[in-house]
Amino acid sequence: MSAVSELASLRRGGKRPTPSPAQRGDGRAAALFLAPWFAGLALVTVGPMVASLYLSFTDYDLLRPPTWVGVENYLAMLDDPRLRTSLRVTFTYVVVGVPAQLLVALGLALLLDRGMRGLALYRSVFYLPSLLGGSVAIAILWRQIFGTAGLVNQVLGFFGIAGEGWISHPDHALNTLIILHVWTFGAPMIIFLAGLRQIPEMYYEAAAIDGASTWRRFRSITIPLLTPIIFFNLVLQVIGAMQSFTQAFVVSGGTGGPIDSTLFYTLYLYQRGFTALDMGYASAMAWFLVVLIAALTALNFALSRYWVFYDD
């Protein structure tokens, strides 16, 4: 029975017809195809999350059965100086790296939006660092570039400038990781470019007729209409930066050094769980990170009402 005839039957007071065997078969086929996804969700995501929540209230070293200790792990976090250091390093990385990355991404999106030749090639080349930026290979390459005898110091030496051990100096090590984060601007750039393509051209034409300068059109048209895209990229990049791990692990050799200057929160979590075998404490740290990211996301949504403009 077609949808029109079914609706007419219902309007005349008739009962909804019983689904045909073919229709019931479609439902069973859909459930069958979705079953692996639900199994993966339960076994890979929900199951480990529930287990880690339980372990966060226990003393567990991976070798002996967990022992219930209540909120002791969470209270111990309050007196952990390295945890406070890891939070400071992570927040510095997020506060500096995320805005810088978004500014670079927006600038390149504006450049590509001019319709230059070979746009598809440039888009692919600029997006490539986002695919590779979190990989071990790129982190190793970063160590070679900023090492004592790396590419950066070789270029400086060519101009007669004495270089430094950028990743071995506590004042510069975190900056090299921030530069690596900024370099992975491809994903937000593509999203910005898509947002720019959605701004009606008639707004710019009307502003040009009124004598508005290029800067005035950018400030009064582009930025306000792009604020939902900026907000979207901001939320995603903050969440991603808070969970950064590979770069700091590889560049610092897993130590978070020098003198904990690159001790990301996730790296310290790894050290407590898999180096010190204090899995109960590491699970508590993981759940604190979940709450912290949720709070930052909620704060972004709360503040968005004051600066995000939705053109209805």
C-alpha positions as CSV (number, residue, x, y, z in Angstrom):
1,M,0.0,0.0,0.0
2,S,1.4,3.4,-0.9
3,A,1.9,6.2,1.6
4,V,-1.0,8.3,0.1
5,S,-3.5,5.4,0.3
6,E,-2.4,4.6,3.8
7,L,-2.9,8.2,4.9
8,A,-6.3,8.3,3.3
9,S,-7.3,5.1,5.1
10,L,-6.2,6.6,8.5
11,R,-8.3,9.8,7.8
12,R,-11.4,7.6,7.2
13,G,-10.9,6.0,10.6
14,G,-9.4,2.9,9.3
15,K,-6.6,1.0,11.1
16,R,-3.0,1.1,10.1
17,P,-2.4,-1.8,7.8
18,T,-0.2,-4.7,9.0
19,P,3.3,-4.4,7.5
20,S,3.9,-6.8,4.7
21,P,6.5,-9.6,4.9
22,A,8.8,-7.6,2.6
23,Q,8.5,-4.5,4.9
24,R,9.3,-6.6,8.0
25,G,12.2,-8.1,6.1
26,D,13.7,-4.6,5.5
27,G,13.6,-4.0,9.2
28,R,15.4,-7.2,10.0
29,A,18.0,-6.5,7.3
30,A,18.6,-3.1,8.7
31,A,19.1,-4.5,12.2
32,L,21.4,-7.2,10.9
33,F,23.6,-4.6,9.2
34,L,23.6,-2.4,12.3
35,A,24.4,-5.2,14.6
36,P,28.3,-5.0,14.2
37,W,28.2,-1.3,14.9
38,F,26.1,-1.8,18.1
39,A,28.5,-4.6,19.1
40,G,31.5,-2.4,18.6
41,L,29.8,0.4,20.5
42,A,29.2,-1.9,23.5
43,L,32.5,-3.7,23.5
44,V,34.9,-0.9,22.4
45,T,33.3,2.2,23.8
46,V,30.6,1.7,26.4
47,G,32.1,-1.4,28.1
48,P,35.6,0.2,28.7
49,M,34.0,3.4,29.9
50,V,31.9,1.6,32.5
51,A,35.0,-0.5,33.5
52,S,37.2,2.6,33.9
53,L,34.5,4.4,35.9
54,Y,34.5,1.4,38.4
55,L,38.3,1.3,38.4
56,S,38.5,5.0,39.2
57,F,37.2,4.1,42.7
58,T,39.7,1.3,43.2
59,D,43.4,0.6,43.8
60,Y,44.4,-1.4,40.8
61,D,47.9,-2.1,39.5
62,L,47.1,-4.5,36.6
63,L,48.7,-7.3,38.5
64,R,46.3,-7.9,41.4
65,P,42.5,-7.7,41.6
66,P,41.2,-4.1,42.1
67,T,40.5,-3.1,45.7
68,W,37.7,-0.6,46.4
69,V,39.0,2.7,47.9
70,G,36.0,5.0,47.2
71,V,36.9,8.6,46.3
72,E,40.5,8.3,47.5
73,N,41.9,8.6,43.9
74,Y,40.0,11.8,43.3
75,L,41.1,13.3,46.6
76,A,44.7,12.4,45.8
77,M,44.5,14.4,42.6
78,L,44.0,17.6,44.7
79,D,47.5,17.2,46.2
80,D,49.3,16.1,43.0
81,P,51.8,18.8,41.9
82,R,52.6,17.1,38.6
83,L,48.9,16.9,37.8
84,R,48.6,20.7,38.3
85,T,51.7,21.1,36.0
86,S,50.1,18.9,33.3
87,L,46.9,21.0,33.5
88,R,48.9,24.2,33.1
89,V,50.9,22.9,30.2
90,T,47.7,21.6,28.5
91,F,45.8,24.8,29.0
92,T,48.7,26.8,27.6
93,Y,48.8,24.6,24.6
94,V,45.0,25.0,24.0
95,V,44.8,28.8,24.7
96,V,47.7,29.6,22.4
97,G,47.6,26.9,19.8
98,V,43.9,26.7,19.0
99,P,43.4,30.5,18.2
100,A,46.6,30.6,16.3
101,Q,45.6,27.6,14.2
102,L,42.1,29.0,13.5
103,L,43.6,32.3,12.4
104,V,46.0,30.6,10.0
105,A,43.1,28.4,8.7
106,L,40.8,31.4,8.2
107,G,43.5,33.4,6.4
108,L,44.3,30.6,4.0
109,A,40.6,29.9,3.4
110,L,40.1,33.6,2.5
111,L,43.0,33.3,0.1
112,L,41.6,30.1,-1.5
113,D,38.1,31.6,-1.7
114,R,39.3,34.0,-4.4
115,G,39.0,31.2,-6.9
116,M,42.7,30.8,-7.8
117,R,43.8,28.3,-10.4
118,G,44.6,24.8,-9.1
119,L,42.3,25.2,-6.1
120,A,41.7,21.5,-5.7
121,L,45.5,20.8,-5.6
122,Y,46.1,23.6,-3.0
123,R,43.2,22.3,-0.9
124,S,44.6,18.8,-0.9
125,V,48.2,20.0,-0.1
126,F,47.0,22.2,2.8
127,Y,44.8,19.4,4.2
128,L,47.6,16.9,4.1
129,P,49.2,18.0,7.5
130,S,45.8,17.5,9.3
131,L,45.9,13.8,8.2
132,L,49.5,13.3,9.3
133,G,49.9,15.8,12.1
134,G,49.0,13.4,14.9
135,S,51.0,10.5,13.5
136,V,54.2,9.1,15.1
137,A,56.1,9.7,11.8
138,I,55.4,13.4,11.8
139,A,56.3,13.7,15.5
140,I,59.7,12.0,14.8
141,L,60.2,14.4,11.9
142,W,59.5,17.3,14.2
143,R,62.2,16.1,16.5
144,Q,64.6,16.1,13.6
145,I,63.6,19.6,12.4
146,F,63.9,21.2,15.8
147,G,66.7,19.1,17.2
148,T,70.1,20.6,18.0
149,A,71.4,19.7,14.5
150,G,68.0,20.0,12.9
151,L,66.8,21.9,9.9
152,V,65.9,25.0,11.9
153,N,69.3,25.4,13.3
154,Q,70.9,24.7,9.9
155,V,68.9,27.5,8.4
156,L,69.8,29.8,11.2
157,G,73.5,28.8,11.0
158,F,73.4,29.8,7.3
159,F,72.6,33.3,8.3
160,G,75.2,33.3,11.1
161,I,72.7,32.9,13.9
162,A,73.5,30.4,16.7
163,G,70.7,28.0,17.2
164,E,69.4,26.2,20.3
165,G,68.1,22.8,21.2
166,W,64.5,23.8,20.7
167,I,63.0,20.6,22.0
168,S,65.5,20.2,24.9
169,H,65.1,23.7,26.2
170,P,62.2,24.2,28.7
171,D,61.5,27.7,27.5
172,H,61.0,26.5,23.9
173,A,59.9,22.8,23.9
174,L,56.2,23.6,24.3
175,N,56.3,26.2,21.6
176,T,57.5,23.6,19.1
177,L,54.5,21.5,19.8
178,I,52.2,24.5,19.5
179,I,53.8,25.2,16.0
180,L,53.1,21.6,15.1
181,H,49.4,22.0,16.2
182,V,49.1,25.2,14.1
183,W,50.6,23.4,11.1
184,T,47.7,20.9,11.2
185,F,45.3,23.6,10.0
186,G,43.8,21.7,7.1
187,A,40.5,20.5,8.6
188,P,39.3,23.9,10.0
189,M,40.5,25.5,6.7
190,I,38.3,23.3,4.6
191,I,35.4,24.0,6.9
192,F,36.0,27.8,6.8
193,L,36.2,27.6,3.0
194,A,32.9,25.8,2.8
195,G,31.4,28.5,5.1
196,L,32.8,31.3,2.9
197,R,31.2,29.8,-0.1
198,Q,27.8,30.0,1.6
199,I,27.8,33.7,2.1
200,P,25.6,35.4,-0.5
201,E,27.5,37.5,-2.9
202,M,24.8,40.1,-3.0
203,Y,25.8,41.3,0.5
204,Y,29.3,42.2,-0.8
205,E,27.9,43.8,-3.9
206,A,25.5,46.0,-1.8
207,A,28.3,47.0,0.5
208,A,30.6,47.9,-2.4
209,I,27.9,50.1,-3.9
210,D,27.7,51.9,-0.6
211,G,31.5,52.5,-0.7
212,A,32.5,50.0,2.0
213,S,36.2,49.1,1.9
214,T,37.6,45.6,1.7
215,W,38.4,45.6,5.5
216,R,34.9,47.0,6.3
217,R,33.2,44.3,4.2
218,F,35.3,41.6,6.0
219,R,34.6,43.0,9.4
220,S,30.9,43.7,8.9
221,I,29.8,40.9,6.6
222,T,32.3,38.0,6.5
223,I,33.1,37.7,10.2
224,P,29.5,38.0,11.5
225,L,28.1,35.5,8.9
226,L,31.1,33.2,9.6
227,T,30.7,33.1,13.4
228,P,28.7,29.8,13.4
229,I,31.6,28.2,11.5
230,I,34.2,29.8,13.8
231,F,32.2,28.5,16.8
232,F,32.0,25.0,15.3
233,N,35.8,24.9,14.6
234,L,36.5,26.3,18.0
235,V,34.6,23.6,19.9
236,L,36.1,20.8,17.8
237,Q,39.7,22.1,18.1
238,V,39.5,22.7,21.8
239,I,38.2,19.1,22.4
240,G,41.0,17.7,20.1
241,A,43.8,19.8,21.7
242,M,42.7,18.8,25.2
243,Q,43.3,15.2,24.2
244,S,46.6,15.6,22.4
245,F,49.1,12.9,23.3
246,T,51.2,11.6,20.4
247,Q,53.2,14.8,19.7
248,A,54.3,15.2,23.3
249,F,55.0,11.5,23.8
250,V,57.3,11.2,20.8
251,V,59.0,14.6,21.0
252,S,59.7,14.3,24.7
253,G,60.5,10.5,24.6
254,G,57.5,9.9,26.8
255,T,59.0,11.8,29.7
256,G,57.2,15.1,29.3
257,G,60.5,16.9,29.6
258,P,62.5,18.9,29.8
259,I,61.5,19.5,33.4
260,D,57.8,18.7,32.6
261,S,57.6,21.6,30.1
262,T,55.7,19.3,27.6
263,L,53.8,17.2,30.2
264,F,50.4,17.1,28.6
265,Y,47.6,15.9,30.8
266,T,47.1,12.8,28.6
267,L,50.8,12.0,28.8
268,Y,50.8,12.2,32.6
269,L,47.7,10.0,32.6
270,Y,49.6,7.4,30.5
271,Q,52.6,7.6,32.8
272,R,50.4,6.9,35.9
273,G,48.5,4.1,34.2
274,F,51.1,2.2,32.2
275,T,54.5,3.3,33.7
276,A,53.6,3.5,37.4
277,L,50.9,0.8,37.0
278,D,48.5,2.9,39.0
279,M,45.5,2.2,36.8
280,G,42.9,3.3,39.4
281,Y,44.4,6.8,39.6
282,A,44.8,6.9,35.8
283,S,41.1,6.0,35.5
284,A,40.1,8.8,37.9
285,M,42.2,11.2,35.8
286,A,40.5,10.0,32.6
287,W,37.1,10.8,34.1
288,F,38.2,14.1,35.3
289,L,39.3,14.9,31.8
290,V,35.8,13.9,30.5
291,V,34.2,16.3,33.0
292,L,36.7,19.0,32.2
293,I,36.1,18.8,28.4
294,A,32.4,18.7,28.9
295,A,32.6,21.9,31.1
296,L,34.7,23.7,28.5
297,T,32.3,22.7,25.8
298,A,29.3,23.9,27.9
299,L,31.2,27.2,28.6
300,N,31.7,27.7,24.8
301,F,28.0,27.1,24.2
302,A,27.0,29.5,27.0
303,L,29.3,32.3,25.7
304,S,28.3,31.7,22.1
305,R,25.1,33.5,22.6
306,Y,27.0,36.8,22.9
307,W,29.1,36.6,19.7
308,V,27.7,33.9,17.3
309,F,25.3,35.3,14.7
310,Y,22.8,33.0,13.0
311,D,21.4,34.5,9.8
312,D,17.8,33.2,9.6
